[in-house]
Amino acid sequence: MFYLLKKYLFPIILVLIVGIFLFWNNDSSDEAILEKESTNPNLKADSPDDSKVKQQPTEVMVDVKGEVVAPGVYETAADARVHDVIQMAGGFKKNADQTTVNLAQKVQDEMVIMVPAIAENATPSSVTSKTGTKKVRINYADQAEIEELNGIGPSKAQAVIQYREENGLFKDTEDLLDVSGIGEKTLEALKEEIQIP
């Protein structure tokens, strides 16, 4: 028994010493890493407050092109609206198509505001005859303009627009007879008020 104890005592002591050394060394290295992280700010994880610290630009550059009095690049506040920048550019020219510009939109850095001219080839929905009376171009008029015609109410106006969308433009005044609700009598009253094409 004493012989066996003597035989295995040295290896047991050796294993215990190595185990204690490894355990102690592992704790020391963890402490060293923690200490290193606490002294080096670059190793720290980003805190939630870091995103708040990043400053948003207070001024932005906006490029205004097209039908404004003075096109160019303007510096403005980051919370400005397109309307503000258009005013800085001197406002719209007479032929500017203002319907294509969202004046309430917030500006962004490097934004381009393009103000187009009113299309010269836009088809008018009404014309004036030689006698000075206004005639509605039935192929291009909107519902409100069609409703102004003699004997045409909202439902008939809608029927005219629906027919146009489904069958194409009217080629002759007689084509209006194919529209639901328009008969010979209504057409006779309309002939002097409409123009095709």
MOWO-V229072 format. One record per pair of residues at least 12 apart in sequence whose C-alpha atoms are under 8 Angstrom apart, sorted by the first residue. I is the first residue (numbers start at 1). J is the second residue. D is the distance in whole Angstrom. If there is no record, write none. Layout:
{{I & J & D} {I & J & D}}
This chain:
{{57 & 78 & 7} {58 & 77 & 6} {58 & 78 & 5} {58 & 79 & 8} {59 & 75 & 6} {59 & 76 & 5} {59 & 77 & 5} {59 & 78 & 5} {60 & 75 & 6} {60 & 76 & 6} {60 & 77 & 6} {60 & 78 & 5} {60 & 107 & 8} {60 & 108 & 7} {60 & 109 & 5} {60 & 110 & 7} {61 & 73 & 7} {61 & 74 & 6} {61 & 75 & 5} {61 & 76 & 6} {61 & 108 & 8} {61 & 109 & 5} {61 & 110 & 6} {61 & 111 & 7} {62 & 74 & 5} {62 & 75 & 6} {62 & 76 & 8} {62 & 85 & 8} {62 & 107 & 7} {62 & 108 & 7} {62 & 109 & 6} {62 & 110 & 5} {62 & 111 & 5} {62 & 112 & 6} {62 & 113 & 7} {63 & 110 & 7} {63 & 111 & 6} {63 & 112 & 5} {63 & 113 & 6} {64 & 85 & 8} {64 & 86 & 8} {64 & 89 & 7} {64 & 112 & 6} {64 & 113 & 5} {64 & 114 & 6} {64 & 115 & 8} {65 & 112 & 7} {65 & 113 & 6} {65 & 114 & 5} {65 & 115 & 6} {66 & 114 & 6} {66 & 115 & 5} {66 & 116 & 6} {66 & 117 & 7} {67 & 92 & 6} {67 & 93 & 5} {67 & 95 & 7} {67 & 96 & 5} {67 & 115 & 5} {67 & 116 & 6} {67 & 117 & 6} {68 & 86 & 7} {68 & 89 & 6} {68 & 90 & 7} {68 & 91 & 6} {68 & 92 & 4} {68 & 93 & 5} {68 & 96 & 7} {68 & 115 & 7} {69 & 89 & 6} {69 & 90 & 5} {69 & 91 & 6} {69 & 92 & 6} {69 & 93 & 6} {70 & 89 & 5} {70 & 90 & 6} {71 & 89 & 6} {72 & 89 & 7} {74 & 88 & 8} {74 & 89 & 8} {78 & 107 & 7} {78 & 108 & 7} {78 & 109 & 8} {79 & 106 & 6} {79 & 107 & 7} {80 & 106 & 6} {80 & 107 & 6} {81 & 103 & 7} {81 & 104 & 6} {81 & 105 & 5} {81 & 106 & 4} {81 & 107 & 5} {82 & 102 & 7} {82 & 103 & 5} {82 & 104 & 6} {82 & 105 & 6} {82 & 106 & 6} {82 & 107 & 6} {82 & 113 & 8} {83 & 103 & 5} {83 & 104 & 6} {95 & 117 & 5} {95 & 118 & 6} {96 & 115 & 6} {96 & 116 & 6} {96 & 117 & 5} {96 & 118 & 6} {97 & 115 & 7} {97 & 116 & 6} {97 & 117 & 5} {97 & 118 & 5} {98 & 115 & 7} {100 & 115 & 7} {100 & 116 & 8} {101 & 114 & 8} {101 & 115 & 7} {123 & 140 & 7} {124 & 137 & 8} {124 & 140 & 7} {125 & 137 & 5} {125 & 138 & 7} {125 & 139 & 8} {125 & 140 & 5} {125 & 141 & 5} {125 & 142 & 8} {126 & 141 & 7} {134 & 193 & 7} {135 & 192 & 8} {135 & 193 & 5} {135 & 194 & 5} {135 & 195 & 6} {136 & 193 & 6} {136 & 194 & 5} {136 & 195 & 6} {137 & 194 & 6} {137 & 195 & 5} {137 & 196 & 6} {137 & 197 & 7} {138 & 170 & 8} {138 & 194 & 6} {138 & 195 & 6} {138 & 196 & 7} {138 & 197 & 8} {139 & 164 & 7} {139 & 169 & 6} {139 & 170 & 6} {139 & 196 & 7} {139 & 197 & 7} {142 & 161 & 8} {143 & 157 & 6} {143 & 158 & 6} {143 & 161 & 7} {144 & 157 & 8} {149 & 190 & 7} {149 & 193 & 7} {150 & 186 & 8} {150 & 189 & 7} {150 & 190 & 6} {150 & 193 & 8} {151 & 186 & 6} {151 & 189 & 8} {151 & 190 & 8} {156 & 180 & 7} {156 & 181 & 6} {156 & 182 & 7} {159 & 179 & 6} {159 & 180 & 6} {159 & 181 & 8} {160 & 176 & 8} {160 & 179 & 6} {163 & 179 & 6} {170 & 196 & 7} {170 & 197 & 7} {171 & 196 & 7} {171 & 197 & 7} {172 & 196 & 6} {172 & 197 & 8} {173 & 187 & 8} {173 & 191 & 7} {173 & 196 & 7} {174 & 187 & 8}}
